[in-house]
Amino acid sequence: MVDDLSTGHADAIPDGCKFVEADIASAAGELLAEQFDGVLHFAAKSLVGESMEQPQKYWQGNVVTSLRLLDAMREHGTPRLVFSSTAATYGEPESSPITEDLPTRPTNTYGATKLAIDHAITSYASAHGIGAVSLRYFNVAGAHGAFGERHAVETHLIPIVLQVALGQREQVQIFGEDWPTADGTCVRDYIHVTDLADAHLLALENATSGQHRIYNLGNGTGFSVKQVIDTCREVTGHPIPAQVAPRRAGDPATLVASSQRARAELGWQPQRADLGVIVGDAWEFTRARHAS
């Protein structure tokens, strides 16, 4: 495991895991010389707002770093790669559920850098025989035991709502309640982090030399902002005050993934698709962190 800990946490490293604190851009060559069966590439700068204000940080930290990793894999004959891509590559999609054949039109620098890496992976797979899989995440949530969301700058809805339940925020904001959805609030697809982990193992097993395959990962079911808040109220027993705020520019009304390709080709099947389970696991993790 390699991490520069710029946004990661040393206490989240599993027992028995060999850990190297380094930037993969500088460490990849030396490490891959040890001959590994494959690489799971999770490292990225991932704040949308920051990516628009500091694009150089994202082109350098995401794209340049990934190119150096791909070169190290080519040099040392590392055969397989699983890459963390994102739904942000689609931008504002033409239809929903979102399938992998829809146009990719990212609306922010973060999404653009991830799409650029996907293009580079396609080239390296074709030219150098790497078996590669990109997994385009939708909204990852939940927790797995002692491992959950811990961001210095929190932008994800479920952790923000749970912070209200803990008293760390006064209320949660709902950005618009006049969207063309059933209850007027935006709809998003949430995937449990453990289901996401299962998909990575299946992707690694199914990576095929010379091919780069891309899969969307989501539940295929959308939940509205109000549904998320109501579920958090039920799970936590807290009233969780909410305030309606103006719409945010660029927010699509609905973003839901079609994961049919991943189910058909990888044999992936989400086991924790229920929103109550997702929120419950996140709440258990959040309370434990708050109490420690």
Summary of the structure (lengths in Angstrom):
residues: 292
radius of gyration: 19.2
end to end distance: 25.9
largest distance: 56.4
contacts: 927
relative contact order: 0.15
helix: 42%
strand: 18%
